[in-house]
Amino acid sequence: MFSLQTIFGKGDKFYGLLEQSAATAHESAKALHELLTNPAGGSVMAAFTATRAREKELAAQISEGLVNTFVTALDREDIEALNSALYKIPKTIEKFAERYEIVADRLVGVDFAQRAQVLQRSSEVVAEMIGELRRGLRIDPVKKLQDRLQALESEGDRMLLAPYRTLYIEGGDVMRAMLAKDLFELIEKAIDKCRDVGNIVYSIVLKNS
């Protein structure tokens, strides 16, 4: 496959598109953390709308490229799986931002920022893992990044215990607890999407090692 790629000179563009997609997901996660640490810093949705539009554009370019390119740098199904998984990260983050904008006044004092920081760090690892694809599918650095991603997921899970205890046991506002739970679960879902990308990258490297 790689000898054909050298002969035809095609397929490398997917590395760049996937890297841009991962960078966009990371930008979305950074925007979320900034929103939660500096809620008065400007329009709530502007940054998320921009990154989602960019992610949609990149996803479309990748899908179109798979149709029009004869030789690809990676297996087509792997590129499509990465494209789909990366697309879901900013999509989930934007969903959080939309709901948070509506109910933020009811959730004053609920700390989402720590979990959002874990998401931001997870998306950064995802960007590093995607960057490793063009560096020769090296298993050792990818395994280390995969371990970091799993550790971040576990850290995020542990963080949920304290706020859930406060909201459900010590608090008396059932609606506030339900709204907070919904938003916590969206951040958790976005972290899970980062893990999904990491799992795909790791499986690609294992398959080609």
Backbone as JSON Lines, residues from 0, in Angstrom:
{"i":0,"aa":"M","n":[0.82,-1.2,0.0],"ca":[0.0,0.0,0.0],"c":[0.85,1.25,0.0]}
{"i":1,"aa":"F","n":[1.95,1.26,0.83],"ca":[2.75,2.44,0.92],"c":[3.61,2.65,-0.33]}
{"i":2,"aa":"S","n":[3.99,1.55,-1.02],"ca":[4.73,1.71,-2.26],"c":[3.85,2.33,-3.33]}
{"i":3,"aa":"L","n":[2.6,1.91,-3.39],"ca":[1.67,2.52,-4.33],"c":[1.46,3.98,-4.0]}
{"i":4,"aa":"Q","n":[1.38,4.29,-2.71],"ca":[1.19,5.68,-2.31],"c":[2.35,6.53,-2.8]}
{"i":5,"aa":"T","n":[3.56,5.99,-2.71],"ca":[4.72,6.73,-3.18],"c":[4.65,6.94,-4.68]}
{"i":6,"aa":"I","n":[4.25,5.91,-5.41],"ca":[4.19,6.01,-6.87],"c":[3.17,7.04,-7.31]}
{"i":7,"aa":"F","n":[1.96,6.99,-6.73],"ca":[0.88,7.86,-7.18],"c":[0.89,9.22,-6.48]}
{"i":8,"aa":"G","n":[1.58,9.31,-5.33],"ca":[1.65,10.6,-4.65],"c":[0.32,11.07,-4.12]}
{"i":9,"aa":"K","n":[-0.55,10.16,-3.76],"ca":[-1.89,10.53,-3.29],"c":[-2.11,10.01,-1.88]}
{"i":10,"aa":"G","n":[-3.11,10.57,-1.22],"ca":[-3.52,10.03,0.06],"c":[-2.99,10.8,1.25]}
{"i":11,"aa":"D","n":[-1.83,11.49,1.11],"ca":[-1.26,12.21,2.24],"c":[-2.17,13.32,2.74]}
{"i":12,"aa":"K","n":[-3.03,13.84,1.9],"ca":[-3.9,14.96,2.3],"c":[-4.8,14.57,3.47]}
{"i":13,"aa":"F","n":[-5.08,13.29,3.62],"ca":[-5.95,12.87,4.72],"c":[-5.29,13.08,6.07]}
{"i":14,"aa":"Y","n":[-3.97,12.94,6.14],"ca":[-3.28,13.24,7.39],"c":[-3.57,14.68,7.8]}
{"i":15,"aa":"G","n":[-3.4,15.59,6.85],"ca":[-3.61,17.0,7.14],"c":[-5.04,17.31,7.54]}
{"i":16,"aa":"L","n":[-6.0,16.72,6.83],"ca":[-7.41,16.97,7.14],"c":[-7.78,16.42,8.52]}
{"i":17,"aa":"L","n":[-7.29,15.23,8.85],"ca":[-7.57,14.65,10.16],"c":[-6.9,15.47,11.27]}
{"i":18,"aa":"E","n":[-5.71,15.97,11.0],"ca":[-5.02,16.82,11.99],"c":[-5.79,18.12,12.21]}
{"i":19,"aa":"Q","n":[-6.3,18.69,11.14],"ca":[-7.11,19.91,11.28],"c":[-8.39,19.62,12.06]}
{"i":20,"aa":"S","n":[-8.99,18.48,11.81],"ca":[-10.21,18.1,12.5],"c":[-9.95,17.92,14.0]}
{"i":21,"aa":"A","n":[-8.84,17.27,14.34],"ca":[-8.48,17.1,15.75],"c":[-8.18,18.43,16.41]}
{"i":22,"aa":"A","n":[-7.51,19.33,15.69],"ca":[-7.21,20.65,16.23],"c":[-8.5,21.44,16.47]}
{"i":23,"aa":"T","n":[-9.47,21.29,15.6],"ca":[-10.75,21.96,15.77],"c":[-11.49,21.44,16.99]}
{"i":24,"aa":"A","n":[-11.44,20.14,17.2],"ca":[-12.06,19.56,18.39],"c":[-11.39,20.11,19.65]}
{"i":25,"aa":"H","n":[-10.07,20.24,19.62],"ca":[-9.34,20.79,20.76],"c":[-9.73,22.26,21.0]}
{"i":26,"aa":"E","n":[-9.87,23.02,19.94],"ca":[-10.29,24.42,20.06],"c":[-11.67,24.51,20.7]}
{"i":27,"aa":"S","n":[-12.55,23.61,20.34],"ca":[-13.89,23.6,20.91],"c":[-13.83,23.31,22.4]}
{"i":28,"aa":"A","n":[-13.0,22.36,22.8],"ca":[-12.85,22.03,24.22],"c":[-12.25,23.19,25.0]}
{"i":29,"aa":"K","n":[-11.28,23.89,24.4],"ca":[-10.7,25.06,25.07],"c":[-11.74,26.16,25.23]}
{"i":30,"aa":"A","n":[-12.59,26.35,24.21],"ca":[-13.63,27.36,24.29],"c":[-14.62,27.04,25.41]}
{"i":31,"aa":"L","n":[-14.92,25.75,25.58],"ca":[-15.83,25.35,26.65],"c":[-15.23,25.66,28.02]}
{"i":32,"aa":"H","n":[-13.96,25.32,28.2],"ca":[-13.32,25.61,29.49],"c":[-13.28,27.11,29.76]}
{"i":33,"aa":"E","n":[-13.01,27.89,28.74],"ca":[-13.0,29.35,28.9],"c":[-14.39,29.88,29.26]}
{"i":34,"aa":"L","n":[-15.41,29.32,28.64],"ca":[-16.78,29.71,28.96],"c":[-17.1,29.47,30.43]}
{"i":35,"aa":"L","n":[-16.69,28.31,30.93],"ca":[-17.04,27.93,32.29],"c":[-16.19,28.64,33.34]}
{"i":36,"aa":"T","n":[-14.99,29.11,32.96],"ca":[-14.15,29.83,33.9],"c":[-14.3,31.33,33.78]}
{"i":37,"aa":"N","n":[-14.84,31.79,32.63],"ca":[-15.02,33.23,32.4],"c":[-16.34,33.45,31.66]}
{"i":38,"aa":"P","n":[-17.47,33.19,32.33],"ca":[-18.77,33.23,31.66],"c":[-19.16,34.59,31.11]}
{"i":39,"aa":"A","n":[-18.52,35.66,31.59],"ca":[-18.86,37.0,31.11],"c":[-17.91,37.46,30.01]}
{"i":40,"aa":"G","n":[-17.16,36.52,29.45],"ca":[-16.13,36.9,28.5],"c":[-16.59,37.13,27.08]}
{"i":41,"aa":"G","n":[-17.87,37.08,26.81],"ca":[-18.35,37.34,25.45],"c":[-19.51,36.43,25.1]}
{"i":42,"aa":"S","n":[-19.79,36.33,23.8],"ca":[-20.9,35.5,23.34],"c":[-20.68,34.04,23.72]}
{"i":43,"aa":"V","n":[-21.71,33.42,24.27],"ca":[-21.59,32.04,24.72],"c":[-21.39,31.1,23.54]}
{"i":44,"aa":"M","n":[-22.12,31.31,22.47],"ca":[-22.17,30.32,21.41],"c":[-21.26,30.6,20.22]}
{"i":45,"aa":"A","n":[-20.69,31.8,20.13],"ca":[-19.95,32.17,18.92],"c":[-18.79,31.21,18.62]}
{"i":46,"aa":"A","n":[-17.99,30.92,19.65],"ca":[-16.82,30.06,19.43],"c":[-17.23,28.65,19.04]}
{"i":47,"aa":"F","n":[-18.31,28.15,19.64],"ca":[-18.74,26.78,19.36],"c":[-19.36,26.68,17.96]}
{"i":48,"aa":"T","n":[-20.11,27.69,17.58],"ca":[-20.7,27.7,16.24],"c":[-19.6,27.69,15.18]}
{"i":49,"aa":"A","n":[-18.54,28.47,15.42],"ca":[-17.44,28.55,14.45],"c":[-16.71,27.23,14.32]}
{"i":50,"aa":"T","n":[-16.42,26.59,15.47],"ca":[-15.69,25.33,15.4],"c":[-16.54,24.22,14.82]}
{"i":51,"aa":"R","n":[-17.83,24.22,15.11],"ca":[-18.71,23.19,14.54],"c":[-18.81,23.35,13.03]}
{"i":52,"aa":"A","n":[-18.9,24.61,12.56],"ca":[-18.95,24.85,11.12],"c":[-17.67,24.36,10.45]}
{"i":53,"aa":"R","n":[-16.54,24.62,11.11],"ca":[-15.26,24.18,10.57],"c":[-15.18,22.65,10.56]}
{"i":54,"aa":"E","n":[-15.66,22.02,11.65],"ca":[-15.63,20.56,11.72],"c":[-16.5,19.93,10.64]}
{"i":55,"aa":"K","n":[-17.67,20.52,10.4],"ca":[-18.55,20.01,9.35],"c":[-17.87,20.11,7.98]}
{"i":56,"aa":"E","n":[-17.2,21.23,7.76],"ca":[-16.51,21.43,6.49],"c":[-15.4,20.4,6.3]}
{"i":57,"aa":"L","n":[-14.62,20.16,7.35],"ca":[-13.54,19.19,7.27],"c":[-14.08,17.78,7.07]}
{"i":58,"aa":"A","n":[-15.15,17.45,7.79],"ca":[-15.75,16.11,7.64],"c":[-16.22,15.89,6.22]}
{"i":59,"aa":"A","n":[-16.8,16.92,5.62],"ca":[-17.28,16.82,4.25],"c":[-16.1,16.65,3.28]}
{"i":60,"aa":"Q","n":[-15.02,17.38,3.54],"ca":[-13.84,17.26,2.67],"c":[-13.25,15.86,2.74]}
{"i":61,"aa":"I","n":[-13.21,15.29,3.94],"ca":[-12.67,13.94,4.08],"c":[-13.56,12.93,3.36]}
{"i":62,"aa":"S","n":[-14.87,13.05,3.55],"ca":[-15.79,12.11,2.89],"c":[-15.7,12.24,1.37]}
{"i":63,"aa":"E","n":[-15.62,13.46,0.89],"ca":[-15.5,13.67,-0.56],"c":[-14.17,13.14,-1.07]}
{"i":64,"aa":"G","n":[-13.11,13.35,-0.28],"ca":[-11.8,12.86,-0.68],"c":[-11.75,11.35,-0.77]}
{"i":65,"aa":"L","n":[-12.46,10.67,0.11],"ca":[-12.49,9.2,0.06],"c":[-13.15,8.7,-1.22]}
{"i":66,"aa":"V","n":[-14.09,9.45,-1.71],"ca":[-14.77,9.07,-2.95],"c":[-13.87,9.31,-4.16]}
{"i":67,"aa":"N","n":[-13.11,10.41,-4.11],"ca":[-12.37,10.84,-5.31],"c":[-10.91,10.42,-5.34]}
{"i":68,"aa":"T","n":[-10.39,9.85,-4.25],"ca":[-8.97,9.49,-4.2],"c":[-8.8,7.99,-4.37]}
{"i":69,"aa":"F","n":[-7.94,7.6,-5.28],"ca":[-7.74,6.18,-5.57],"c":[-6.89,5.51,-4.49]}
{"i":70,"aa":"V","n":[-5.78,6.18,-4.11],"ca":[-4.86,5.63,-3.11],"c":[-4.96,6.49,-1.86]}
{"i":71,"aa":"T","n":[-5.15,5.86,-0.71],"ca":[-5.24,6.59,0.55],"c":[-4.1,6.19,1.47]}
{"i":72,"aa":"A","n":[-3.71,7.12,2.35],"ca":[-2.59,6.88,3.25],"c":[-2.9,5.78,4.26]}
{"i":73,"aa":"L","n":[-4.15,5.68,4.65],"ca":[-4.62,4.65,5.56],"c":[-5.78,3.92,4.91]}
{"i":74,"aa":"D","n":[-6.2,2.81,5.48],"ca":[-7.37,2.12,4.95],"c":[-8.57,3.06,4.99]}
{"i":75,"aa":"R","n":[-9.4,2.98,3.97],"ca":[-10.55,3.88,3.86],"c":[-11.48,3.79,5.07]}
{"i":76,"aa":"E","n":[-11.72,2.57,5.53],"ca":[-12.64,2.43,6.66],"c":[-12.07,3.04,7.94]}
{"i":77,"aa":"D","n":[-10.74,3.05,8.06],"ca":[-10.11,3.67,9.23],"c":[-10.23,5.19,9.16]}
{"i":78,"aa":"I","n":[-10.03,5.74,7.97],"ca":[-10.18,7.19,7.8],"c":[-11.61,7.62,8.1]}
{"i":79,"aa":"E","n":[-12.56,6.85,7.6],"ca":[-13.97,7.19,7.82],"c":[-14.34,7.07,9.29]}
{"i":80,"aa":"A","n":[-13.8,6.06,9.97],"ca":[-14.08,5.9,11.41],"c":[-13.5,7.06,12.2]}
{"i":81,"aa":"L","n":[-12.3,7.49,11.87],"ca":[-11.7,8.64,12.55],"c":[-12.48,9.92,12.25]}
{"i":82,"aa":"N","n":[-12.88,10.07,11.01],"ca":[-13.66,11.25,10.61],"c":[-14.94,11.34,11.43]}
{"i":83,"aa":"S","n":[-15.64,10.24,11.54],"ca":[-16.9,10.22,12.28],"c":[-16.69,10.48,13.77]}
{"i":84,"aa":"A","n":[-15.67,9.85,14.35],"ca":[-15.42,10.0,15.78],"c":[-14.97,11.41,16.13]}
{"i":85,"aa":"L","n":[-14.11,12.0,15.31],"ca":[-13.65,13.37,15.56],"c":[-14.8,14.37,15.45]}
{"i":86,"aa":"Y","n":[-15.67,14.14,14.5],"ca":[-16.82,15.03,14.28],"c":[-17.72,15.1,15.51]}
{"i":87,"aa":"K","n":[-17.8,14.02,16.26],"ca":[-18.73,13.95,17.39],"c":[-18.24,14.72,18.61]}
{"i":88,"aa":"I","n":[-16.94,15.02,18.68],"ca":[-16.43,15.74,19.86],"c":[-16.97,17.16,19.93]}
{"i":89,"aa":"P","n":[-16.74,18.02,18.93],"ca":[-17.3,19.37,19.0],"c":[-18.82,19.39,18.94]}
{"i":90,"aa":"K","n":[-19.42,18.38,18.3],"ca":[-20.87,18.3,18.26],"c":[-21.44,18.16,19.68]}
{"i":91,"aa":"T","n":[-20.82,17.29,20.48],"ca":[-21.27,17.09,21.86],"c":[-20.99,18.32,22.71]}
{"i":92,"aa":"I","n":[-19.84,18.96,22.49],"ca":[-19.49,20.16,23.25],"c":[-20.46,21.29,22.94]}
{"i":93,"aa":"E","n":[-20.82,21.44,21.68],"ca":[-21.78,22.49,21.32],"c":[-23.13,22.23,21.97]}
{"i":94,"aa":"K","n":[-23.52,20.97,22.06],"ca":[-24.79,20.63,22.71],"c":[-24.76,21.05,24.18]}
{"i":95,"aa":"F","n":[-23.62,20.81,24.85],"ca":[-23.48,21.27,26.23],"c":[-23.65,22.79,26.3]}
{"i":96,"aa":"A","n":[-22.94,23.51,25.42],"ca":[-22.98,24.97,25.47],"c":[-24.39,25.51,25.24]}
{"i":97,"aa":"E","n":[-25.12,24.9,24.32],"ca":[-26.49,25.33,24.05],"c":[-27.36,25.18,25.29]}
{"i":98,"aa":"R","n":[-27.25,24.05,25.97],"ca":[-28.08,23.81,27.16],"c":[-27.61,24.67,28.33]}
{"i":99,"aa":"Y","n":[-26.31,24.81,28.46],"ca":[-25.77,25.61,29.56],"c":[-26.23,27.06,29.45]}
{"i":100,"aa":"E","n":[-26.26,27.58,28.23],"ca":[-26.7,28.96,28.02],"c":[-28.12,29.17,28.55]}
{"i":101,"aa":"I","n":[-28.96,28.15,28.44],"ca":[-30.35,28.26,28.85],"c":[-30.51,28.18,30.37]}
{"i":102,"aa":"V","n":[-29.72,27.32,31.01],"ca":[-29.96,27.0,32.43],"c":[-28.87,27.5,33.37]}
{"i":103,"aa":"A","n":[-27.91,28.27,32.87],"ca":[-26.77,28.68,33.7],"c":[-27.2,29.37,34.98]}
{"i":104,"aa":"D","n":[-28.26,30.18,34.92],"ca":[-28.7,30.91,36.12],"c":[-29.17,29.98,37.22]}
{"i":105,"aa":"R","n":[-29.66,28.8,36.84],"ca":[-30.13,27.83,37.84],"c":[-28.99,27.02,38.44]}
{"i":106,"aa":"L","n":[-27.81,27.11,37.84],"ca":[-26.7,26.24,38.23],"c":[-25.5,27.0,38.77]}
{"i":107,"aa":"V","n":[-25.74,28.2,39.27],"ca":[-24.65,28.97,39.87],"c":[-24.07,28.18,41.04]}
{"i":108,"aa":"G","n":[-22.75,28.07,41.07],"ca":[-22.09,27.33,42.14],"c":[-21.76,25.89,41.79]}
{"i":109,"aa":"V","n":[-22.32,25.37,40.71],"ca":[-21.98,24.0,40.26],"c":[-20.71,24.08,39.42]}
{"i":110,"aa":"D","n":[-19.71,23.32,39.8],"ca":[-18.4,23.39,39.16],"c":[-18.3,22.4,38.0]}
{"i":111,"aa":"F","n":[-18.48,22.94,36.78],"ca":[-18.27,22.14,35.58],"c":[-16.85,22.3,35.05]}
{"i":112,"aa":"A","n":[-16.15,23.33,35.53],"ca":[-14.86,23.7,34.93],"c":[-13.8,22.61,35.08]}
{"i":113,"aa":"Q","n":[-13.79,21.91,36.23],"ca":[-12.78,20.87,36.42],"c":[-12.95,19.75,35.41]}
{"i":114,"aa":"R","n":[-14.17,19.35,35.19],"ca":[-14.43,18.3,34.19],"c":[-14.11,18.8,32.78]}
{"i":115,"aa":"A","n":[-14.42,20.07,32.53],"ca":[-14.11,20.65,31.22],"c":[-12.61,20.7,30.98]}
{"i":116,"aa":"Q","n":[-11.83,20.9,32.06],"ca":[-10.38,20.89,31.92],"c":[-9.88,19.5,31.54]}
{"i":117,"aa":"V","n":[-10.49,18.46,32.13],"ca":[-10.14,17.09,31.75],"c":[-10.46,16.86,30.27]}
{"i":118,"aa":"L","n":[-11.59,17.37,29.82],"ca":[-11.96,17.26,28.41],"c":[-10.94,17.98,27.53]}
{"i":119,"aa":"Q","n":[-10.54,19.17,27.94],"ca":[-9.56,19.92,27.16],"c":[-8.25,19.14,27.05]}
{"i":120,"aa":"R","n":[-7.79,18.59,28.16],"ca":[-6.56,17.8,28.14],"c":[-6.72,16.53,27.29]}
{"i":121,"aa":"S","n":[-7.9,15.92,27.34],"ca":[-8.16,14.73,26.52],"c":[-8.11,15.06,25.04]}
{"i":122,"aa":"S","n":[-8.7,16.19,24.67],"ca":[-8.7,16.59,23.26],"c":[-7.3,16.93,22.79]}
{"i":123,"aa":"E","n":[-6.46,17.41,23.71],"ca":[-5.06,17.69,23.36],"c":[-4.32,16.39,23.06]}
{"i":124,"aa":"V","n":[-4.58,15.36,23.86],"ca":[-3.97,14.05,23.62],"c":[-4.45,13.48,22.29]}
{"i":125,"aa":"V","n":[-5.74,13.65,22.0],"ca":[-6.29,13.2,20.73],"c":[-5.54,13.84,19.56]}
{"i":126,"aa":"A","n":[-5.31,15.15,19.65],"ca":[-4.58,15.84,18.58],"c":[-3.18,15.27,18.42]}
{"i":127,"aa":"E","n":[-2.53,14.94,19.54],"ca":[-1.19,14.34,19.46],"c":[-1.25,12.96,18.81]}
{"i":128,"aa":"M","n":[-2.27,12.18,19.15],"ca":[-2.39,10.83,18.58],"c":[-2.63,10.89,17.07]}
{"i":129,"aa":"I","n":[-3.49,11.82,16.64],"ca":[-3.73,11.97,15.2],"c":[-2.44,12.38,14.5]}
{"i":130,"aa":"G","n":[-1.66,13.25,15.16],"ca":[-0.39,13.68,14.58],"c":[0.59,12.53,14.42]}
{"i":131,"aa":"E","n":[0.49,11.51,15.27],"ca":[1.39,10.37,15.18],"c":[1.16,9.53,13.93]}
{"i":132,"aa":"L","n":[-0.02,9.63,13.33],"ca":[-0.33,8.78,12.18],"c":[0.63,9.0,11.02]}
{"i":133,"aa":"R","n":[1.02,10.23,10.79],"ca":[1.91,10.5,9.65],"c":[3.38,10.26,10.01]}
{"i":134,"aa":"R","n":[3.66,9.92,11.27],"ca":[5.04,9.73,11.69],"c":[5.48,8.27,11.63]}
{"i":135,"aa":"G","n":[4.71,7.44,10.97],"ca":[5.15,6.07,10.74],"c":[4.45,5.02,11.56]}
{"i":136,"aa":"L","n":[3.31,5.38,12.19],"ca":[2.52,4.4,12.94],"c":[3.37,3.68,13.99]}
{"i":137,"aa":"R","n":[4.02,4.47,14.82],"ca":[4.91,3.92,15.87],"c":[4.08,3.53,17.08]}
{"i":138,"aa":"I","n":[4.22,2.29,17.5],"ca":[3.34,1.78,18.54],"c":[3.67,2.34,19.92]}
{"i":139,"aa":"D","n":[4.94,2.54,20.25],"ca":[5.32,2.96,21.61],"c":[4.76,4.34,21.97]}
{"i":140,"aa":"P","n":[4.98,5.37,21.15],"ca":[4.42,6.68,21.52],"c":[2.9,6.69,21.52]}
{"i":141,"aa":"V","n":[2.29,5.94,20.62],"ca":[0.83,5.89,20.58],"c":[0.29,5.18,21.82]}
{"i":142,"aa":"K","n":[0.96,4.12,22.27],"ca":[0.53,3.42,23.49],"c":[0.61,4.34,24.7]}
{"i":143,"aa":"K","n":[1.66,5.14,24.78],"ca":[1.8,6.08,25.91],"c":[0.68,7.11,25.89]}
{"i":144,"aa":"L","n":[0.35,7.61,24.71],"ca":[-0.74,8.57,24.6],"c":[-2.08,7.92,24.93]}
{"i":145,"aa":"Q","n":[-2.26,6.69,24.51],"ca":[-3.49,5.96,24.82],"c":[-3.63,5.78,26.33]}
{"i":146,"aa":"D","n":[-2.53,5.47,27.0],"ca":[-2.57,5.32,28.46],"c":[-2.93,6.65,29.13]}
{"i":147,"aa":"R","n":[-2.4,7.74,28.62],"ca":[-2.75,9.07,29.16],"c":[-4.23,9.35,28.99]}
{"i":148,"aa":"L","n":[-4.76,8.99,27.85],"ca":[-6.17,9.23,27.57],"c":[-7.06,8.42,28.52]}
{"i":149,"aa":"Q","n":[-6.7,7.19,28.76],"ca":[-7.48,6.36,29.68],"c":[-7.38,6.87,31.11]}
{"i":150,"aa":"A","n":[-6.2,7.38,31.49],"ca":[-6.04,7.94,32.83],"c":[-6.9,9.19,33.01]}
{"i":151,"aa":"L","n":[-6.98,10.01,31.96],"ca":[-7.82,11.2,32.02],"c":[-9.29,10.83,32.14]}
{"i":152,"aa":"E","n":[-9.71,9.8,31.42],"ca":[-11.1,9.35,31.52],"c":[-11.42,8.9,32.95]}
{"i":153,"aa":"S","n":[-10.5,8.16,33.55],"ca":[-10.7,7.7,34.93],"c":[-10.73,8.88,35.9]}
{"i":154,"aa":"E","n":[-9.88,9.86,35.65],"ca":[-9.86,11.05,36.5],"c":[-11.2,11.79,36.42]}
{"i":155,"aa":"G","n":[-11.73,11.9,35.22],"ca":[-13.02,12.56,35.05],"c":[-14.14,11.82,35.75]}
{"i":156,"aa":"D","n":[-14.11,10.5,35.7],"ca":[-15.13,9.7,36.39],"c":[-15.09,9.93,37.9]}
{"i":157,"aa":"R","n":[-13.87,10.0,38.46],"ca":[-13.74,10.22,39.89],"c":[-14.29,11.59,40.31]}
{"i":158,"aa":"M","n":[-14.15,12.56,39.43],"ca":[-14.59,13.93,39.75],"c":[-16.1,14.04,39.9]}
{"i":159,"aa":"L","n":[-16.83,13.09,39.36],"ca":[-18.29,13.17,39.41],"c":[-18.85,12.86,40.8]}
{"i":160,"aa":"L","n":[-18.11,12.13,41.61],"ca":[-18.65,11.66,42.88],"c":[-19.02,12.81,43.81]}
{"i":161,"aa":"A","n":[-18.13,13.76,43.98],"ca":[-18.37,14.86,44.91],"c":[-19.56,15.73,44.52]}
{"i":162,"aa":"P","n":[-19.65,16.22,43.27],"ca":[-20.81,17.04,42.91],"c":[-22.12,16.27,42.95]}
{"i":163,"aa":"Y","n":[-22.11,14.99,42.59],"ca":[-23.34,14.2,42.67],"c":[-23.79,14.07,44.12]}
{"i":164,"aa":"R","n":[-22.85,13.86,45.02],"ca":[-23.2,13.75,46.44],"c":[-23.82,15.05,46.94]}
{"i":165,"aa":"T","n":[-23.22,16.17,46.54],"ca":[-23.71,17.48,46.97],"c":[-25.1,17.75,46.42]}
{"i":166,"aa":"L","n":[-25.29,17.47,45.13],"ca":[-26.55,17.8,44.47],"c":[-27.7,16.9,44.91]}
{"i":167,"aa":"Y","n":[-27.43,15.62,45.1],"ca":[-28.51,14.67,45.36],"c":[-28.77,14.42,46.85]}
{"i":168,"aa":"I","n":[-27.71,14.47,47.64],"ca":[-27.87,14.13,49.05],"c":[-28.03,15.38,49.9]}
{"i":169,"aa":"E","n":[-27.15,16.36,49.67],"ca":[-27.17,17.56,50.5],"c":[-28.09,18.64,49.94]}
{"i":170,"aa":"G","n":[-28.35,18.62,48.66],"ca":[-29.18,19.65,48.05],"c":[-30.66,19.3,48.14]}
{"i":171,"aa":"G","n":[-31.5,20.33,48.02],"ca":[-32.94,20.09,48.09],"c":[-33.68,20.45,46.83]}
{"i":172,"aa":"D","n":[-32.94,20.92,45.81],"ca":[-33.55,21.37,44.55],"c":[-33.42,20.24,43.52]}
{"i":173,"aa":"V","n":[-34.5,19.5,43.34],"ca":[-34.45,18.34,42.44],"c":[-34.2,18.77,41.0]}
{"i":174,"aa":"M","n":[-34.85,19.84,40.54],"ca":[-34.66,20.29,39.16],"c":[-33.22,20.73,38.92]}
{"i":175,"aa":"R","n":[-32.64,21.43,39.87],"ca":[-31.24,21.85,39.76],"c":[-30.33,20.63,39.63]}
{"i":176,"aa":"A","n":[-30.61,19.61,40.43],"ca":[-29.81,18.38,40.38],"c":[-29.93,17.7,39.02]}
{"i":177,"aa":"M","n":[-31.13,17.66,38.47],"ca":[-31.34,17.0,37.18],"c":[-30.66,17.77,36.05]}
{"i":178,"aa":"L","n":[-30.76,19.1,36.09],"ca":[-30.11,19.92,35.05],"c":[-28.59,19.74,35.1]}
{"i":179,"aa":"A","n":[-28.05,19.75,36.31],"ca":[-26.61,19.57,36.45],"c":[-26.17,18.19,35.98]}
{"i":180,"aa":"K","n":[-26.95,17.18,36.32],"ca":[-26.62,15.81,35.9],"c":[-26.58,15.71,34.38]}
{"i":181,"aa":"D","n":[-27.53,16.32,33.72],"ca":[-27.58,16.3,32.26],"c":[-26.31,16.91,31.67]}
{"i":182,"aa":"L","n":[-25.87,18.03,32.23],"ca":[-24.69,18.7,31.7],"c":[-23.4,17.94,32.04]}
{"i":183,"aa":"F","n":[-23.33,17.4,33.25],"ca":[-22.16,16.59,33.59],"c":[-22.03,15.4,32.63]}
{"i":184,"aa":"E","n":[-23.16,14.8,32.3],"ca":[-23.14,13.62,31.43],"c":[-22.72,14.0,30.0]}
{"i":185,"aa":"L","n":[-23.05,15.21,29.57],"ca":[-22.61,15.65,28.24],"c":[-21.09,15.83,28.2]}
{"i":186,"aa":"I","n":[-20.51,16.39,29.27],"ca":[-19.05,16.5,29.3],"c":[-18.43,15.1,29.31]}
{"i":187,"aa":"E","n":[-19.02,14.21,30.11],"ca":[-18.52,12.83,30.15],"c":[-18.61,12.18,28.77]}
{"i":188,"aa":"K","n":[-19.69,12.45,28.06],"ca":[-19.86,11.88,26.72],"c":[-18.79,12.41,25.78]}
{"i":189,"aa":"A","n":[-18.47,13.71,25.89],"ca":[-17.43,14.29,25.03],"c":[-16.07,13.66,25.34]}
{"i":190,"aa":"I","n":[-15.78,13.42,26.63],"ca":[-14.53,12.74,27.0],"c":[-14.52,11.32,26.42]}
{"i":191,"aa":"D","n":[-15.67,10.66,26.47],"ca":[-15.77,9.31,25.88],"c":[-15.5,9.35,24.38]}
{"i":192,"aa":"K","n":[-15.94,10.41,23.71],"ca":[-15.68,10.54,22.27],"c":[-14.18,10.68,22.0]}
{"i":193,"aa":"C","n":[-13.48,11.39,22.9],"ca":[-12.03,11.48,22.76],"c":[-11.41,10.09,22.9]}
{"i":194,"aa":"R","n":[-11.9,9.34,23.88],"ca":[-11.41,7.96,24.08],"c":[-11.67,7.13,22.83]}
{"i":195,"aa":"D","n":[-12.82,7.31,22.2],"ca":[-13.14,6.54,20.99],"c":[-12.13,6.82,19.89]}
{"i":196,"aa":"V","n":[-11.76,8.08,19.72],"ca":[-10.75,8.42,18.71],"c":[-9.43,7.73,19.05]}
{"i":197,"aa":"G","n":[-9.05,7.8,20.33],"ca":[-7.81,7.15,20.75],"c":[-7.82,5.66,20.48]}
{"i":198,"aa":"N","n":[-8.94,5.01,20.73],"ca":[-9.04,3.57,20.48],"c":[-8.88,3.25,19.0]}
{"i":199,"aa":"I","n":[-9.45,4.1,18.14],"ca":[-9.34,3.87,16.69],"c":[-7.89,4.03,16.24]}
{"i":200,"aa":"V","n":[-7.23,5.11,16.71],"ca":[-5.83,5.32,16.35],"c":[-4.97,4.15,16.8]}
{"i":201,"aa":"Y","n":[-5.19,3.71,18.03],"ca":[-4.39,2.6,18.57],"c":[-4.62,1.32,17.76]}
{"i":202,"aa":"S","n":[-5.86,1.08,17.38],"ca":[-6.15,-0.13,16.58],"c":[-5.5,-0.04,15.2]}
{"i":203,"aa":"I","n":[-5.46,1.16,14.62],"ca":[-4.79,1.35,13.32],"c":[-3.32,1.03,13.43]}
{"i":204,"aa":"V","n":[-2.69,1.54,14.48],"ca":[-1.26,1.3,14.67],"c":[-0.98,-0.18,14.91]}
{"i":205,"aa":"L","n":[-1.8,-0.82,15.72],"ca":[-1.6,-2.26,15.96],"c":[-1.75,-3.04,14.67]}
{"i":206,"aa":"K","n":[-2.72,-2.67,13.87],"ca":[-2.99,-3.4,12.63],"c":[-1.82,-3.27,11.63]}
{"i":207,"aa":"N","n":[-1.14,-2.12,11.68],"ca":[-0.08,-1.85,10.71],"c":[1.33,-2.03,11.29]}
{"i":208,"aa":"S","n":[1.41,-2.51,12.52],"ca":[2.75,-2.67,13.13],"c":[3.35,-4.02,12.75]}
